[in-house]
C-alpha cells in the first residue's frame, strides 16, 4: 500500500536534466487496460438477463451503464480473494480480505463474501468464468488490494466495468483520469475502509454509491481500453503529456499542477 503522501516522480524532467536520452520527448507510463473478454461477458450477461437490451446496444451507452449500476445487488461487499489461494506477495491483500470479513463481527447484518469466483491465477487472466461476472454484478461494493511491492492490476478495470463501487488501497500512479470520490474511492487504512463501507451502504447514500459506480464503469469504457492507451502514447497529445500522478494530476512546466481534466 502506497503512502497517502507519496508524490510521483517527473521522469521526463529527470531525463532532461540528466540527458539520459536526448531523443526522448517524454516518458509515458502504461497502466493495465480493460479486458475485452470481461466487457463482452458482461454484455452477454445483460442480454440473457433482459431481452429488451439489444445485442447491438453500445457498451458506451450511458443508459446501459445506468441499468448495470442499478441491478439488484444482494451482496454488500466482496473481495474475490482470500488467503487460501494466495501465498506469494499477498500479505496486504490477504490482510484486507480478512479484515473485511471481520467487519461482520460488529455488523452481522452485512452480507460479506471473500470467496473466489471462477478461475484463478493464469487461467483467470486468459478465460472468463460466468461465476466471476455474476459475482461482480451482484455486489454493491468491491474491495481491492494490490500485491505486496506492486502497483496496478487487471482487477481494477474489471471491477469498474461491473458498475459496483470500487474501494481501492492507495497507490502513487493511478490509471488515466481516476479521481478519488468521483469514479472510485480510496481507503487509507482498515478503520477508514470500514467507515467507508458503512457510509456507502447507508440507504441515505445509495445514490451517491451508484453514481460513483456508474462513473467508474463509463471511465473504464471511454478511457481505459487498449486503443485509448495506444492513442495517448503514439499521438503524444499535449492533453495527455506527462500523464503521471495521484488522481491523474499531470506535470506541466516542471510543476506538479492541478488536473486539466477537472
N, C-alpha and C positions, 0 to 999 in steps of 0.2 A: 504494500500500500504506500503510495507516494505521500510525502508530507504535504499538508494543506498549504504550506507557504512556499512550496517548491516553485522555482522560476525557470522557465525554459531558456535554453541557450540559443543565441542568434548565430547559427552555424555559418550563415552566409557572411556575416560580419567577421567571424573568425577567419574564414577562408581569405577574405580580402586583406585583413591585417597581416596575416602570416604568409600571404601569397602562396598558399598551398597549391592552388590550381587557378592561375590567372584566366584560363578559358572558361571557368565555371561562373555563370551569371548568378546562380543562386542554388541553394541546397533545398530540395523538396523531400518531405517525409511522406511515405505512403503508409496508410492505415489498412487494416483488413477491410474488405468490402462486403457488400450484400451477396449472399449466396443465392443465385437464381433458382436453384432447385428448391430451396426453402420457400422462396417467393411463389413459385409455381404450385408448390404443395399447399400453401395457404389459400391460393385462388381455387384450387381443386376442392379443398375442404369446404369453402364457402359456396361453391357451385352445388355440391352434393347436399349441403345443409339447406340451401334456399334456392329453389329453382327459378325465382324471379331475378336472381343475379345472373345475367347473361355471361356466357364464357368470353364474349367479345368485349366485355366491360374492361376498361383500362384499369390496371392496378394503381395508376396515379390519380384516379378519380377520388376526390375527397369524400364523395358520398359512400364509396366502398370502404374507405378508411374509417369513416364515421360508424358504418354498420359493424365493422370488425371491432372497433373500440367498444361499442355498446352491446356486444354479445353478452349473454348470461355467463357470468364467471363465478362458479360456485366455490372455487379455491381462492382463499385470500392471499396467501404468499407461497411462492415456490422458488427453490434454488436449482433444481435439476442436477444436484451434485451432493455427494456425501463422502465420508472418509473411507467407505468400503470400496470405492472404485479408484481412489487416487492416493498414492503414497510417494509421488515424486514432485517436489516443488509445490506442494499443496497445503502447506501449514496454514496459510491465511485463508484459503478457500474453504478448507475443512472446518477451521475455527468459526468462520462466518456462518457456515451451514448449521453447525451445532448450536450456535448462538441464536439463530433464527428459530430453531426447533424449541429451544429453552424458553422462548418468549411465551409459549403456550402454558408454561407452568404458572405464570402470573395472569395470563389471559386465555383461559381454556376455551373461550368462545371462538377463538380464531381457528380457521381451517388452514393449517400449515403443512406443506409437503416438501420433503427433501429427497424423495426417491428419484432414481434415474428413470428417464422415459426414452425407450428406443435404444439405438446403438451408442457405443462409447468409443473413445479414442479414434484410431484411424478410420474405422468403418463409419463412425459418426460424422467424420469430415467429408466422406465421399458418398454417403447414402442418406436418405431421409426416411425416418420411421414415422408412420402415422400417429403413434402414441405421443411422440415429441410435439408434433404440430397441434394435436388436440390438447395436450397438456398446457402448452403456452396460451392457446386461445381460450382456455377455461380458467385462467389465472388472472387475478386483479393486479398483483404486484410481483414482478420477477426480480429477485435479488441476485446480483452478480458480484463475483470477486475474482481477481486475476491470480495467476500462478505466482509463486514467490520469485522475486527478481525478474519480473517480466511485465511488459505493458502491452495492452491491446489483445483482442481475441475475436474470433468469428461470432462468439456468443452474444456480443453486444448488438450487432445489427440483426441477428436472429431474433433477439428479444424485442428490439424496436419494431420489427416487422409485425409482431403479434398484436400490437396495439395496447399491450399491458403497460402499466407504469414501470419503468426500469429504474431500480436503485443500484448504484454502482460505487465501488470504492474509489478513492482519489487516484488520479494519475497526472503526469506532467504534460503529456502531449495528447490532446483529445482529437478524435477524428473531426473532419470538416464540419463547422457550424454547430457543434454541440454546445448547448448552453444550459447550465445547471438551473433547474426550476422552470425551464421553457420546454425542452423536449426530453429531458431525463432529470434525475435527481441524484446528487452526490451525498453519500453518508461518510462521516469522518471518523467514527468510532462506533462501537456496539451500542452504546447508550443513544447516540444520535440515530442509528439505524432503527432501534426500537421506537424511538419518538416519532420518526418519520413514517414508519409503518402504521402506527396507531393514528397519526394525523390523517394520512391519506385513505385510511379505511373508515374514518368517521363519515357517516352519511352526509354530514354537512359539507364535506369536502369532496364528495363523489364526482361532481362535475369538474372540479379542478384536476383530480386524478385522471379522469378520462380525457380531458383536454390535453394534458401533457402527453398521455399515451398516444393520442391521435397525432399530435405534432411530432412525436418521435418516429412514428411509422412513416409519416409523409417526408420527414427529413431523410430517412434511410432510402426511400424510393426515389426521391428527387435529387439527392446529392451524394449518396454512398455506393452507387453501383460502379462496376469496374470501369465502364466507359467514362463516368464522371471523373474518376481519378486520372484516367489517361488524358482527358481533355485538359484538366488543370495542370498536369505535368508537361505535356507536349506543347500546348499553346503558351504556357507561361504567362497567362493573362495577369495583368497587374492587380486585378481584383483578388487574385489568389496568391500573389507574390509573397514569398517567405511566410507561408501559412503555418505558423507554429503557435503553440502556447495554450495556456489554460483558457477554456471557453472560446477557443479559436480567435484570440486577440493577436493579430499579426504584428510582426516587427516592421516598422516603417521609419526610414531615415535613421536607422541605428537605435531607435527608441522603442520601448515596449508600449504600444499605442492601444487606445480603446478600439474595440472591434468595429470594422467598417460595415459589418452586417447587421448591426442593431440600430 
